[in-house]
């Protein structure tokens, strides 16, 4: 966010490169531009596909020059990362049962539910 001499708050942008190290060379996987204005922390998510074998190195490179003015607030930092594994998984010998009841039927008491299920493997 950039603040003018009159106190107006204008949006600003920051350009970042997300890079992975492949065969010893840093390769840009995503070119990210964040636009907008906020007076509090802003979080952005980036999803990377086709990652190399673990372990691998990853980094964020800020392409936008650092601010030299107190009127332009666009500091960036890498906060965390999460690995998302998108695969279908099998849970053998497992069953899922759902039950929806009106809490008023139990007079505000916590209910205990037991199941005796006969089923078949499909």
N, C-alpha and C positions, 0 to 999 in steps of 0.2 A: 504494500500500500504506500502511496506517495501522498504526502501532505504539502499543499501549496502554501505560499506565504500568507494567503488569506484564510487559511485553516480548512480549505476544501480537501476532502480525501478522495483521491483518484485511484483507480485500479492500476496495478503494475503486473509485470510478468517475469517469470524466471524460466530459463531453459536449462534442462538437465539431460545428461546422457547416462543411461544405465548400460554398463559394460561388463562382459564376461571375458575371462582369460581362456583362450582356446589355443592350444599348441604353443604356449608361451607369448602369444600376442593378444592385446586387448582389442576386443571386437564390440562395437556398439550394437546392442540388442534392441534398445528402445530409445527414441528421441522424445522427451517429454517436455511440454510447455505448460506451466501452471499460470493461469490468468485469474485476476480478481483482486478483491480487497477484503480485508478482515482485520479486526483489532485483537483477535485471539489466535491461538494455534490453529493451523490448517493442516489436515492430514490428507495425503494422496496415496492411492494404491496403484501399483503397476504389476501386471501379470506377465511373466516370462514363460514362453513355451520352448520345448526342445532343449532342455538344459543338458550340459555335458555330464559325464560320469562323476560321481562324488569321489573325493572332495574337489571343489572348484573354487576359484576366486571370483568375486563380484565387487564392483565398485560403482559409485555415483560420481559423475564429473559435472561440475557446475559450469555451464558455458557462459551464462550471464555474468558480467563483471560484478565483483563485490561492491556494495554501496559505500560511498565515501561521505554521504550526507546523512544527517540525523532525520531529514525529511523523507528519506526513502528507506522503508523497513521491508527488506525481502531476504532475511537470513534463512538459510536452508540447512537442514541436518538430516542424516540418516538415523531413523529411530529404531526400526526393527525389521525383521523379515519373518515370513511364515512359509513353510513348505506345504503345498497343497498336493495331495496324492489323489488323482482322479482315476480310480479304478473300481470296477465292480468287484465286490468281495463276497465270499461265500461264508455263511454261518451254518455249518451242518448241525443237525439235531437241535435246532432252535425254532421256537414259535413266538409269534408276536400277537398279543391280544389287546384290544382297546375297549375301554368302557367309558361311557359318558352318562353321568347321573346328575340329578338336581340336588344340590347340597341341602336344600330345605327338607328333603325326605328324611334326612338323618339328624335333624334338629341341631345342627351346628356341631355335632360330635364327629370326631375323626372315624372314618369307616375302615374296616379291615375286609379285604376281599381275598377269597381263596378260589382257585380254579381247579376243576377236574376236567380235563379236555381229552376227548378221543378224536384223533385226526388221522389223516393218511399222508404219506409222502407223495408229493406231486412232482 
